[in-house]
Amino acid sequence: MKQTLTALLFVFLLFIPGLAVQAQFVELGSSTQLNGIDPVYGMFGQVETTYNGQLGDYAFWKPPKGPMQMLAYQSASLSGINAHCLAGTYADPQNFNIAGFQQCTDKNGNVQFFKFDSGATATIITTQLHGSEAVAGYFDNFHFIYTGFISTPVFDANGAVRYYNTVNYSVPGSSSTQLLAANKTEIAGSYENSKNGWSGFIEQTTTGAITVINFPGAVNTGITALGSKCYAGYFDMGDGAHHGFIHCPHGFIPIDIGWGGTWITQILDNGDVVGYFDQRQSGYRGFIWKRLAR
């Protein structure tokens, strides 16, 4: 399960009017999709590298002071990790589709693997919530209509999963919803609006109040990360280009690092932004977007 690779880190400065930032690039293989950073387990996501003699895309986590570890699932990506469970998405070779998974270890060291396979072609787990170990994501049907879901495991006294309580979610009035981010008080993502585009949304789980978000002038918007004072996501202007953005009390800030697109996956507690960008023919590269002026 373990393989040591050198993390190549490159730092550059960006200057946006009124805001100075520093971006750190992360390379763990020939291609790196950085989905988040856990304080204990470090960076996690998907890396393209050779593992057990086979080149492929593997789910990984890289502790701050330890070797990178990978899961030997086919075309897998990790969306969340802590001491109890880890979760993500992988290619299911038996059903020829994309499935979500969660792997939990109880107090006796017993490992349980659970597959989430509600979709016609794909079930995507986008996040795992700390504390409850609930997983959130979305699945499709044969008409490519999407439905969000949250599955919360119920544990026994030894920390073994007994069963899951699963609730499907759709933005009221919308035919298609992708649930892309969640925390203890909010859920967020994107839904198909009445203009045949996609709008971002954030819902307060305690009250059900929904805030609709559209990046100015964009055809499609989605929310992919939630912070204490800021949120982040993606937008496109109808030309197929995938742009990232962060929104704080001072407004929208576009984040374009890659030539082929920028994806934001997490806002850390200190306000730093985590994600990855497409280098087109050179694969993906992770980044940590550090704000020097807060």
Secondary structure, 3 states (H helix, E strand, C coil): CECCCCCEEEEEEEEECCEEEEEEEEECCCEEEEEEEECCCEEEEEEEEEECCEEEEEEEEECCCCCCEEECCCCCEEEEECCCEEEEEEEECCCCEEEEEEEEECCCCCEEEEEECCCCCEEEEEEECCCCCCEEEEEECCCCCEEEEEEEEEECCCCCEEEEEEEEECCCCCCCEEEEEECCCEEEEEEECCCCCEEEEEEECCCCCEEEECCCCCCEEEEEEECCCCEEEEEECCCCCCEEEEEECCEEEEECCCCCCEEEEEECCCCCEEEEEECHHHCEEEEEEEECCC
